[in-house]
Amino acid sequence: MENALINRDEAYKLLKDYNKSESLITHALAVEAVMRHFAELFGEDEEKWGIVGLLHDLDYEMYPNEHCKKVREILKERGWPEEYIHAIESHGWKLCSDVEPVHKMEKVLYTIDELTGLITATALMRPSKSILDLEVKSVKKKWKQKSFAAGVNRDVIEEGAKMLNMDLDKVIEETIIGMRSVADEIGLKGNV
């Protein structure tokens, strides 16, 4: 498949073919938005980064025991470029994949995937139930409570921030900004 033929509509259709869970779809939309935001920050291809973010958990619902592995087969048989496949595989590095994130796009995905979950959980605990008024300090406060969003691997987020040579607070801030752009679609507009 030529890069020109890979577009957001096709990627979203593919995501919906393999995922029926509302929470997985909204997570994919959040990660897509954050990837697009970071691509803009770094002067990279927003469409490509967004599509990689959108499809990062493509194989998770149907093949949870083969997560980050089955995606190669799914995308390869559709003729997707290696750089998309490698990026998606690498987001599970040390968790469910031995594919290391090497390129900046891969490092961002590795870092923000878990972080979007923590930010979502933090926003939902607020009286406003909104990401629009969420601040870094609120996320950092919840970060310290290991029992809060216990499934979020904070070590991965910290390691990813180091791989990006970015301060953790800056990564959290930029992730919040990226998620705000789709607050309504991901159910985090709240009552602000």
C-alpha positions in Angstrom: 0.0 0.0 0.0 1.4 3.4 -1.0 1.6 6.0 1.7 -0.8 8.1 -0.4 -3.4 5.3 -0.1 -3.2 5.2 3.7 -5.7 7.7 5.0 -7.5 8.3 8.2 -10.9 7.1 7.0 -9.4 3.7 6.0 -7.5 3.4 9.2 -10.6 4.2 11.3 -12.7 1.6 9.3 -10.0 -1.0 10.0 -9.9 -0.1 13.7 -13.7 -0.6 13.9 -13.4 -3.9 12.0 -11.2 -5.3 14.8 -12.5 -3.4 17.8 -16.1 -3.1 19.1 -15.3 -1.9 22.6 -16.3 1.7 23.1 -13.4 2.2 25.6 -10.9 0.9 23.1 -12.2 3.2 20.4 -12.1 6.2 22.6 -8.6 5.3 23.8 -7.5 5.0 20.2 -9.0 8.5 19.4 -7.2 10.0 22.4 -3.8 8.5 21.4 -4.4 9.6 17.8 -5.0 13.2 18.9 -1.9 13.2 21.1 0.2 11.7 18.4 -1.0 14.4 16.0 -0.2 17.1 18.6 3.4 15.8 19.1 3.9 15.5 15.3 3.0 19.2 15.0 5.3 20.1 17.9 8.2 18.2 16.2 7.4 19.3 12.7 6.6 15.8 11.6 3.9 14.2 9.4 0.7 14.6 11.5 -1.4 12.3 9.3 1.1 9.4 9.6 1.6 9.9 13.3 -2.1 10.1 13.9 -2.8 6.9 12.0 -0.2 5.1 13.9 -1.8 6.3 17.1 -5.2 5.4 16.0 -4.2 1.8 15.1 -1.8 1.1 17.9 -4.1 -1.3 19.7 -5.6 -2.7 16.5 -5.0 -6.3 17.6 -5.8 -5.9 21.3 -9.5 -6.8 21.5 -9.5 -9.8 19.1 -6.0 -11.1 20.0 -5.2 -10.0 23.5 -2.6 -12.8 23.9 -0.9 -11.7 20.7 -1.1 -8.0 21.2 1.6 -6.1 19.3 2.4 -9.3 17.4 -0.8 -10.1 15.4 -0.9 -6.5 14.1 2.1 -7.3 11.8 0.1 -10.1 10.1 -3.0 -7.9 9.8 -1.3 -4.9 8.3 1.2 -6.8 6.2 -1.5 -8.7 4.4 -3.1 -5.4 3.6 0.2 -4.1 2.2 1.0 -1.5 4.9 4.5 0.0 5.0 7.0 -1.4 7.5 7.4 1.9 9.3 3.8 1.9 10.4 4.0 -1.8 11.5 7.2 -1.4 13.4 5.9 1.7 15.1 2.8 0.0 16.3 4.7 -3.1 17.4 7.2 -1.0 19.4 4.6 0.6 21.7 4.5 -2.6 23.7 8.2 -2.8 24.2 9.1 -4.7 27.3 5.4 -5.3 28.0 4.3 -7.6 25.2 6.8 -6.9 22.4 10.6 -7.1 22.0 10.5 -4.5 19.3 12.3 -1.4 20.6 11.0 2.1 19.8 13.8 3.7 17.8 12.4 6.6 15.8 10.9 9.7 17.4 7.3 8.7 16.4 7.8 5.3 18.1 9.2 6.9 21.3 6.3 9.3 21.5 3.7 6.4 21.1 5.6 4.3 23.7 5.5 7.2 26.1 2.0 8.5 25.7 -0.1 5.3 25.4 -0.1 4.6 29.1 -0.1 8.3 30.0 -3.4 8.9 28.2 -5.0 6.3 30.5 -3.7 8.0 33.6 -4.9 11.4 32.3 -8.3 10.0 31.4 -8.7 8.5 34.9 -7.6 11.7 36.6 -10.0 13.8 34.5 -12.9 11.6 35.3 -12.2 11.9 39.1 -12.5 15.7 38.9 -15.8 17.4 39.8 -16.0 18.8 36.2 -15.2 15.3 34.7 -13.3 17.3 32.1 -9.9 17.4 30.5 -10.5 21.1 29.6 -9.6 22.3 33.1 -7.2 19.6 34.0 -3.7 20.7 35.1 -0.4 18.9 35.2 -0.3 19.1 39.0 -3.5 17.1 39.3 -2.1 14.4 37.2 1.2 14.4 39.2 -0.8 14.1 42.4 -2.6 11.0 41.1 0.7 9.7 39.7 2.1 9.4 43.3 -0.9 7.3 44.4 0.2 3.9 43.1 -3.3 2.4 43.8 -4.9 5.0 41.5 -5.1 3.7 37.9 -2.9 0.9 39.1 -2.8 -0.7 35.6 -0.9 2.3 34.2 2.8 1.5 34.0 4.4 4.7 35.3 7.9 3.2 34.6 7.1 3.1 30.9 6.0 6.7 30.9 9.2 7.8 32.7 11.4 5.7 30.5 9.7 7.1 27.4 10.1 10.7 28.6 13.8 10.1 29.0 14.1 8.5 25.6 12.5 11.7 24.2 14.8 13.9 26.3 11.7 15.6 27.7 10.8 16.6 31.2 8.0 14.4 32.5 5.9 17.4 33.4 6.2 18.7 29.8 5.2 15.3 28.4 2.1 15.3 30.6 1.3 18.9 29.7 1.6 18.2 25.9 -0.5 15.0 26.2 -3.3 16.9 28.0 -3.2 19.6 25.3 -3.4 16.9 22.6 -6.3 15.2 24.3 -8.2 18.5 24.7 -8.6 18.7 20.9 -10.9 15.6 21.0 -12.4 16.1 24.5 -16.0 15.7 23.2 -15.2 12.6 21.1 -13.4 10.9 24.0 -16.1 11.8 26.6 -13.9 14.2 28.6 -15.6 17.5 27.8 -17.4 17.2 31.2 -19.4 20.2 32.5 -16.9 22.9 31.9 
